[in-house]
Amino acid sequence: MMSNAEASAESKSEFYTTMYAQVEEIKSNIRKVEEKLIEISDDLFCMFLRNMERSSPELLETAIDAASQFEIVRKICNEHHKVICENKW
């Protein structure tokens, strides 16, 4: 026969095991939702680009140029941030 302490420890262990499984399931569901949102976002962005290409090709070209310049600036900022963080330690 189990003592109260042993039963309590087993009960806690079962509780934490169940909670861990539920958290993992929630994380999996969140990843699925993220993937679906990215897919929807990509589809909407493609539709937007096709529409812009039809209605205003010059504006689309400007937007693409701006996006590539933004990407360059973002990479520079990321590298700068890495250097700053490395120098702090």
C-alpha positions as CSV (number, residue, x, y, z in Angstrom):
1,M,0.0,0.0,0.0
2,M,1.3,3.5,-0.9
3,S,1.8,6.2,1.7
4,N,0.1,9.6,1.3
5,A,3.5,11.1,0.3
6,E,4.1,8.5,-2.4
7,A,0.5,8.9,-3.7
8,S,0.9,12.6,-3.7
9,A,4.3,12.4,-5.6
10,E,2.7,10.0,-8.1
11,S,-0.3,12.3,-8.5
12,K,2.0,15.3,-9.1
13,S,4.1,13.4,-11.6
14,E,0.9,12.4,-13.5
15,F,-0.3,16.0,-13.4
16,Y,3.0,17.4,-14.8
17,T,3.2,14.7,-17.5
18,T,-0.4,15.5,-18.6
19,M,0.4,19.3,-18.5
20,Y,3.6,18.7,-20.5
21,A,1.6,16.8,-23.2
22,Q,-1.0,19.5,-23.3
23,V,1.6,22.2,-23.7
24,E,3.3,20.3,-26.5
25,E,0.0,19.9,-28.2
26,I,-0.8,23.6,-27.9
27,K,2.7,24.4,-29.3
28,S,2.0,22.1,-32.2
29,N,-1.3,23.7,-32.9
30,I,0.3,27.2,-32.7
31,R,2.9,26.1,-35.3
32,K,0.1,24.9,-37.6
33,V,-1.7,28.2,-37.2
34,E,1.5,30.1,-37.9
35,E,2.1,28.0,-41.1
36,K,-1.4,28.7,-42.3
37,L,-1.1,32.4,-41.6
38,I,2.1,32.6,-43.5
39,E,0.5,30.7,-46.4
40,I,-2.5,33.1,-46.4
41,S,-0.1,36.1,-46.1
42,D,1.9,34.8,-49.1
43,D,-1.2,34.3,-51.2
44,L,-2.5,37.8,-50.3
45,F,0.8,39.4,-51.0
46,C,1.0,37.7,-54.4
47,M,-2.5,38.9,-55.2
48,F,-1.5,42.4,-54.2
49,L,1.6,42.3,-56.4
50,R,-0.4,41.0,-59.4
51,N,-3.0,43.8,-58.9
52,M,-0.3,46.4,-58.5
53,E,1.5,45.1,-61.6
54,R,-1.7,45.5,-63.6
55,S,-2.7,48.9,-62.2
56,S,0.6,50.6,-61.8
57,P,3.8,48.9,-63.0
58,E,5.9,52.0,-62.1
59,L,4.7,51.9,-58.5
60,L,5.5,48.2,-58.3
61,E,9.0,48.8,-59.5
62,T,9.4,51.6,-56.9
63,A,8.1,49.3,-54.1
64,I,10.5,46.5,-55.1
65,D,13.4,48.9,-55.1
66,A,12.4,50.2,-51.6
67,A,12.0,46.7,-50.3
68,S,15.5,45.7,-51.4
69,Q,16.9,48.9,-49.9
70,F,15.1,48.1,-46.7
71,E,16.5,44.6,-46.7
72,I,20.0,45.9,-47.0
73,V,19.5,48.4,-44.1
74,R,18.0,45.6,-42.0
75,K,21.0,43.4,-42.6
76,I,23.4,46.2,-41.7
77,C,21.4,46.9,-38.5
78,N,21.4,43.2,-37.5
79,E,25.2,43.0,-38.0
80,H,25.6,46.2,-36.0
81,H,23.4,44.8,-33.2
82,K,25.5,41.6,-33.2
83,V,28.8,43.6,-32.8
84,I,27.3,45.7,-30.0
85,C,26.1,42.6,-28.2
86,E,29.4,40.9,-28.6
87,N,31.3,43.9,-27.2
88,K,29.0,44.0,-24.1
89,W,30.3,40.6,-23.0
